[in-house]
């Protein structure tokens, strides 16, 4: 038995030695695993490794999906349905791919906030930060193109919105739009281009940036936890850092790597639970360019942009949407050059702490705004939210008929009754105390504010019935409006 064990051990050792002599894999990996890191680089430093883990999951699940996905405008939607319903565990692979995409964006954002708060971008790690910014942009592009791969209503109309924004770029807008869509309209060529971006170009760029980022970390080392009274001085920092690492540093493996593995393991368990419980993202309804009564929404990484754009006055939309991204990206790239020396401790940099806190609060608030979107129609309110009974109880036949027209003309999508319905327009619970029948007729017929004109959509009988119903919407102890005045202003987006 001992002879067999020795023979097997010798064979394995020989095979490893042969592989190492031919490939040099060990010589490449060993420095990465044994390089010394600061002793105090503990749980604050696990977010980068978690981001890399989620990216790896993206690559593995993406390769699996690529063998089954049909990048054709006529077949893409059906192929996703086939993966979800026919392929064994196909829905789970899609769920892991979708949830790991969102998790990767979140984890990278947390990692960059930690680097910003600890001023780890200071000398000599300026390029670490810059590659991180480009990697974040690449990851966001992967998330956006991934949504397009679903080729459903959200993807189709989201592309339409993106194309309309691109078209506003001065001089070259139409050319950039045609390059993005593969022509002046969204079609089969559009999906082919986004498939190439999502499967080949962007993953290749991400892999290259990850490799460059890791190479820079190996060259300059991992920054220490910031301490008060220990400013960065470019003239002396590198020599002092190397001396401290040599004296007090510890090998990355197993000291730091075991914390990374514990955190990544916890993140992996959370990812599997989310994927199993909530399933994959989409696809929603089939893309239909004739269906205009839709309410497209982006995926979670872009929901804050969705919320921010909703608050813009129409007159400033173009300037803000074109200028703000350039300023934000430019500001991020300039960060390491505006403060490459000086204190790193957050307590000595209160302005930067406020900037980070404001950014997090603003993005969280705008994300909530985008998710709740009171300014956006509730497209299924007319079919899923019945008119509360007390608004039709005791009404005349004409008024009851008006309530039916009001419901099926989809007015509930934008107007509340009894707290139910859309909030794009004002609540109509007391509209009869604010507007006379003549004003109501004119408002419904001609529209105004954000309200479309329904004069050509309703017959005179339907218009009379709707106005009769609206004229009953008031508290029982209040009188109806009698004196003509200004039309009730409808809120604008």
C-alpha positions in Angstrom: 0.0 0.0 0.0 2.8 2.4 0.9 4.5 1.7 -2.4 1.3 2.5 -4.2 0.9 5.8 -2.3 4.5 6.7 -3.1 4.1 5.9 -6.7 0.9 8.0 -7.0 2.5 10.9 -5.1 5.5 10.7 -7.3 3.4 10.6 -10.5 1.3 13.6 -9.4 4.4 15.6 -8.3 6.1 14.8 -11.6 3.0 15.9 -13.5 2.8 19.2 -11.6 6.5 19.8 -12.1 6.2 19.1 -15.8 3.2 21.5 -16.1 5.0 24.2 -14.1 8.2 23.9 -16.3 6.1 24.2 -19.5 3.6 26.8 -18.4 5.0 28.8 -15.5 1.6 29.0 -13.9 2.9 28.6 -10.4 5.5 31.4 -11.0 2.6 33.6 -12.1 0.1 32.8 -9.3 2.6 32.4 -6.4 3.5 36.1 -6.2 -0.2 37.1 -6.1 -1.0 34.7 -3.3 2.1 35.4 -1.2 2.5 39.2 -1.6 2.5 41.0 1.7 -0.4 43.2 2.7 -0.9 45.5 5.6 -1.7 43.7 8.9 -4.7 46.0 9.5 -6.2 45.4 6.0 -9.2 43.5 7.3 -12.9 43.5 6.6 -12.9 46.9 4.9 -10.9 45.2 2.1 -13.2 42.4 1.0 -15.5 44.2 -1.4 -13.1 44.1 -4.3 -12.8 40.3 -4.1 -16.6 40.0 -3.9 -16.9 42.1 -7.0 -14.5 39.8 -8.8 -16.4 36.8 -7.6 -19.7 38.2 -9.0 -18.0 39.0 -12.3 -16.7 35.4 -12.5 -20.3 34.1 -12.0 -21.4 36.5 -14.8 -18.8 35.0 -17.1 -19.7 31.3 -16.3 -23.5 31.7 -16.4 -23.2 34.0 -19.5 -21.3 31.2 -21.4 -24.0 28.8 -20.4 -26.8 31.1 -21.6 -24.8 31.9 -24.8 -25.2 28.3 -25.9 -29.0 28.5 -25.7 -29.8 32.1 -26.5 -30.9 33.0 -30.0 -29.6 36.5 -30.9 -32.4 37.1 -33.4 -35.1 39.7 -33.2 -37.6 37.0 -34.2 -36.4 34.4 -31.8 -34.7 36.1 -28.8 -37.9 36.4 -26.7 -39.0 32.9 -27.4 -35.5 31.5 -26.6 -35.6 33.0 -23.2 -39.0 31.5 -22.5 -37.6 28.2 -23.7 -34.6 28.5 -21.3 -37.0 29.3 -18.4 -39.6 26.6 -19.0 -37.9 23.8 -20.9 -34.1 23.7 -20.2 -33.4 21.9 -16.9 -32.4 24.6 -14.3 -32.4 27.1 -17.1 -34.4 29.6 -15.1 -31.9 29.3 -12.3 -29.0 30.0 -14.5 -30.8 33.1 -15.8 -31.6 34.1 -12.2 -28.0 33.8 -11.1 -26.9 35.8 -14.1 -29.4 38.6 -13.5 -29.0 38.9 -9.7 -25.2 38.6 -9.9 -25.2 41.5 -12.4 -27.0 43.8 -9.9 -24.8 42.5 -7.1 -21.7 43.2 -9.0 -22.8 46.8 -9.6 -23.7 47.3 -5.9 -20.5 45.7 -4.7 -18.3 47.7 -7.0 -20.1 50.9 -5.9 -19.4 50.0 -2.2 -15.8 49.2 -3.0 -15.3 52.6 -4.7 -17.0 54.4 -1.8 -14.6 52.7 0.6 -11.6 53.7 -1.5 -12.9 57.3 -1.7 -13.5 57.5 2.1 -10.1 56.1 2.9 -8.5 58.2 0.2 -6.8 55.1 -1.2 -6.6 56.8 -4.6 -3.8 59.1 -3.4 -0.2 58.7 -4.6 0.9 56.3 -5.9 -2.4 54.6 -6.7 -4.0 57.2 -9.0 -4.2 54.7 -11.9 -5.9 52.1 -9.6 -8.7 54.6 -9.2 -8.9 55.5 -12.9 -9.0 51.8 -14.0 -11.7 51.3 -11.3 -13.8 54.2 -12.9 -13.5 52.7 -16.3 -14.3 49.2 -14.9 -17.5 50.7 -13.3 -18.6 52.2 -16.6 -17.9 48.9 -18.3 -20.0 47.0 -15.7 -22.9 49.5 -16.1 -22.7 49.0 -19.9 -22.9 45.3 -19.4 -25.9 45.7 -17.2 -27.7 47.9 -19.8 -26.9 45.6 -22.7 -28.0 42.7 -20.6 -31.4 44.3 -20.2 -31.6 44.6 -24.0 -30.9 40.9 -24.4 -34.3 40.2 -22.8 -35.9 41.8 -25.9 -39.2 42.5 -24.2 -41.3 45.6 -23.9 -38.9 47.2 -21.3 -35.9 46.5 -23.6 -37.6 47.8 -26.7 -38.8 51.1 -25.2 -35.7 51.5 -23.1 -33.7 51.4 -26.3 -36.1 53.9 -27.9 -35.5 56.3 -24.9 -31.8 55.8 -25.2 -31.8 56.4 -28.9 -33.8 59.6 -28.5 -31.3 60.8 -25.9 -28.4 60.0 -28.3 -30.2 61.8 -31.1 -30.0 65.0 -29.1 -26.2 65.1 -29.2 -25.3 68.2 -31.4 -24.0 67.6 -34.9 -23.3 63.9 -34.6 -26.4 62.7 -32.8 -28.1 61.0 -35.7 -24.9 59.2 -36.8 -24.3 57.9 -33.3 -27.9 56.8 -33.1 -27.6 54.9 -36.4 -24.4 53.3 -35.2 -26.0 52.2 -32.0 -29.2 50.9 -33.6 -27.7 49.6 -36.9 -30.0 52.0 -38.7 -32.6 54.7 -38.1 -35.0 52.4 -36.3 -34.9 49.5 -33.8 -34.7 46.2 -35.6 -32.9 42.9 -35.9 -29.6 44.6 -36.6 -30.0 46.4 -33.2 -30.1 43.2 -31.2 -27.1 41.8 -33.2 -25.0 44.8 -32.2 -26.0 44.7 -28.6 -25.4 41.0 -28.5 -21.8 41.5 -29.8 -21.3 44.2 -27.2 -22.7 42.1 -24.3 -21.0 38.8 -25.2 -17.7 39.8 -26.7 -16.6 43.4 -26.5 -17.6 44.5 -23.0 -16.6 41.2 -21.3 -13.2 41.4 -23.1 -12.8 45.0 -21.9 -13.8 44.1 -18.4 -11.3 41.2 -18.3 -8.5 43.5 -19.5 -9.4 46.2 -17.0 -9.5 43.6 -14.1 -6.1 42.3 -15.2 -4.7 45.8 -15.3 -6.3 46.7 -11.9 -4.7 43.6 -10.3 -1.3 44.3 -11.9 -1.4 47.8 -10.4 -2.3 46.5 -7.0 0.6 44.1 -7.2 2.9 46.9 -8.2 1.9 49.5 -5.5 0.5 47.2 -2.9 -2.8 47.5 -0.9 -3.2 50.8 1.0 -3.1 50.7 4.7 -6.1 51.7 6.9 -5.9 55.5 7.2 -4.6 57.0 10.5 -4.9 60.5 11.8 -1.7 62.5 11.5 -0.1 60.3 8.8 -0.5 62.3 5.6 0.7 61.0 2.2 3.9 62.7 1.1 4.8 61.6 -2.5 8.5 62.3 -1.7 8.7 59.7 1.1 5.6 57.5 0.9 6.8 54.6 -1.3 10.0 54.0 0.7 8.1 54.3 4.1 5.3 52.0 2.9 7.7 49.3 1.7 9.5 49.5 5.1 6.3 49.1 7.0 5.1 46.2 4.9 8.4 44.4 5.2 8.3 44.8 9.0 4.5 44.4 9.9 2.9 43.0 6.7 1.4 39.6 6.4 1.0 37.3 3.4 -2.2 37.7 1.4 -2.8 34.0 1.7 -3.9 32.8 4.2 -4.3 35.9 6.4 -6.3 38.2 4.1 -7.6 35.6 1.7 -9.5 33.7 4.4 -11.6 36.9 5.1 -12.2 37.3 1.4 -13.4 33.7 1.2 -15.7 34.0 4.2 -17.3 37.2 2.8 -17.6 35.8 -0.8 -19.1 32.6 0.6 -21.8 34.6 2.5 -22.4 36.7 -0.7 -22.7 33.5 -2.8 -25.3 32.0 -0.4 -27.3 35.3 -0.5 -27.1 35.2 -4.3 -28.4 31.7 -4.6 -31.3 32.4 -2.2 -32.3 35.5 -4.1 -32.1 33.7 -7.4 -34.1 30.7 -6.1 -36.8 32.8 -4.4 -37.3 35.6 -6.9 -36.2 33.9 -10.1 -34.9 35.6 -13.3 -35.6 39.1 -14.5 -38.2 39.0 -17.3 -38.8 38.7 -20.1 -41.9 40.8 -19.9 -44.3 41.2 -22.8 -43.1 40.7 -26.3 -41.7 43.8 -27.9 -44.4 45.6 -29.9 -43.7 49.0 -31.4 -47.5 49.6 -31.9 -48.2 49.3 -28.1 -47.7 52.9 -26.9 -49.6 52.5 -23.6 -46.6 51.0 -21.9 -44.5 52.1 -18.9 -40.9 50.9 -19.5 -38.6 50.8 -16.6 -34.9 50.2 -16.4 -33.2 47.6 -14.2 -32.2 48.6 -10.6 -28.7 49.9 -11.4 -30.3 52.6 -13.6 -33.4 53.3 -11.5 -31.8 56.4 -10.0 -31.3 57.9 -13.4 -34.9 57.1 -14.3 -36.0 58.9 -11.1 -33.7 61.9 -11.8 -34.9 62.4 -15.3 -38.5 62.4 -14.2 -37.9 65.4 -12.0 -36.3 67.5 -14.8 -38.4 70.3 -16.4 -38.8 69.6 -20.1 -36.9 72.7 -21.1 -33.7 71.5 -19.4 -33.9 67.8 -20.2 -31.5 67.9 -23.2 -28.8 70.0 -21.5 -28.9 68.1 -18.3 -28.9 64.6 -19.9 -26.0 65.4 -22.2 -23.8 67.5 -19.9 -24.3 65.8 -16.5 -22.8 62.4 -17.4 -19.7 64.1 -18.8 -19.3 66.1 -15.7 -19.8 63.1 -13.4 -17.3 60.9 -15.2 -14.8 63.7 -15.6 -15.1 64.5 -11.9 -14.5 60.9 -11.0 -11.4 60.7 -13.2 -10.0 63.9 -11.6 -10.4 62.8 -8.0 -6.9 61.4 -7.6 -5.3 64.5 -9.2 -7.2 66.9 -7.0 -5.9 65.4 -3.8 -3.0 63.1 -4.4 -1.3 64.1 -1.1 -2.3 64.9 2.4 -4.4 63.3 5.1 -6.3 60.0 4.4 -8.3 59.7 7.6 -12.0 60.4 7.1 -12.1 62.4 10.3 -9.6 64.8 8.7 -11.5 65.0 5.5 -15.1 66.0 6.5 -15.9 67.6 3.2 -15.2 64.3 1.3 -17.3 62.4 3.9 -20.2 64.8 3.2 -19.7 64.3 -0.6 -19.9 60.5 -0.2 -22.9 60.7 2.2 -24.7 63.1 -0.1 -24.0 60.9 -3.2 -25.3 57.8 -1.4 -28.5 59.6 -0.1 -29.2 61.2 -3.5 -28.9 57.9 -5.4 -31.0 56.1 -2.8 -33.7 58.8 -2.9 -33.7 58.9 -6.7 -33.9 55.1 -6.8 -36.9 55.2 -4.6 -38.4 57.9 -6.7 -37.9 55.8 -9.8 -39.4 52.7 -8.2 -42.5 54.4 -6.8 -42.8 56.8 -9.7 -45.9 58.8 -8.7 -45.3 60.9 -11.8 -45.7 57.9 -14.0 -49.0 56.3 -15.1 -50.2 53.1 -13.6 -50.8 51.4 -16.9 -53.1 48.6 -15.6 -55.1 50.7 -13.1 -58.2 50.8 -15.4 -58.3 47.0 -15.5 -57.1 46.1 -12.0 -58.5 48.9 -9.7 -62.3 49.1 -9.7 -64.1 52.3 -9.0 -64.8 52.5 -5.3 -68.4 51.8 -4.6 -69.3 55.0 -2.8 -68.5 57.0 -6.0 -71.2 55.2 -8.0 -73.8 54.4 -5.3 -77.1 56.3 -5.8 -76.0 57.8 -9.1 -78.3 58.4 -12.1 -78.1 56.2 -15.2 -76.2 58.9 -17.0 -73.7 59.4 -14.2 -73.3 55.6 -13.8 -72.6 55.4 -17.6 -70.0 58.2 -17.1 -68.3 56.1 -14.4 -68.0 53.2 -16.9 -66.6 55.4 -19.6 -64.2 57.0 -17.1 -62.9 53.5 -16.1 -62.5 52.1 -19.6 -61.1 55.3 -21.1 -58.1 54.5 -18.8 -58.5 57.8 -16.8 -57.7 55.8 -13.7 -54.2 55.2 -15.0 -53.4 58.9 -14.2 -56.0 59.9 -11.7 -56.8 58.6 -8.2 -60.2 57.9 -6.8 -60.4 57.0 -3.2 -56.6 56.7 -3.0 -56.5 54.1 -5.8 -55.0 54.8 -9.2 -52.2 56.8 -10.8 -50.8 60.0 -9.5 -49.6 61.6 -12.7 -52.7 63.8 -12.6 -54.5 65.3 -9.6 -56.8 63.2 -7.4 -60.4 63.6 -8.6 -62.2 62.9 -5.3 -63.3 66.5 -4.9 -63.0 67.8 -8.5 -66.6 68.9 -8.6 -65.8 71.5 -5.9 -63.0 73.0 -8.0 -64.3 72.9 -11.5 -67.7 73.6 -13.1 -69.2 71.2 -15.7 -68.2 73.7 -18.4 -64.6 73.7 -17.2 -64.6 69.9 -16.9 -65.9 69.6 -20.5 -63.2 71.9 -21.8 -60.5 70.1 -19.8 -61.5 66.6 -21.0 -62.0 67.7 -24.5 -59.0 70.0 -25.0 -56.5 68.6 -22.4 -53.9 70.8 -20.8 -50.7 70.4 -18.8 -49.7 66.8 -19.2 -53.3 65.7 -19.9 -54.0 64.6 -23.5 -57.1 65.9 -25.3 -59.9 63.3 -25.4 -62.2 65.4 -27.7 -61.6 63.1 -30.6 -61.7 59.9 -28.6 -65.1 60.3 -26.9 -68.4 60.8 -28.6 -70.6 63.6 -27.4 -72.8 61.2 -25.4 -69.7 59.7 -23.7 -68.4 63.2 -23.0 -71.7 64.2 -21.4 -71.7 61.1 -19.3 -68.1 61.5 -18.1 -68.7 65.2 -17.2 -72.0 64.2 -15.4 -70.0 61.6 -13.4 -67.2 64.0 -12.6 -69.7 66.6 -11.4 -70.7 64.2 -8.6 -67.2 63.8 -7.2 -67.4 66.0 -4.0 -68.0 65.6 -0.3 -71.7 65.4 0.5 -71.5 68.5 2.7 -69.8 70.7 0.2 -71.3 72.7 -2.7 -70.3 72.1 -6.3 -68.2 74.8 -8.1 -70.4 77.4 -9.6 -68.2 80.4 -10.5 -66.1 79.8 -13.6 -62.4 80.3 -12.9 -59.0 79.2 -14.0 -58.6 75.6 -15.0 -57.2 73.3 -12.3 -53.5 73.2 -13.1 -52.4 69.6 -13.8 -48.9 68.9 -12.5 -46.1 68.6 -15.0 -43.5 66.0 -14.9 
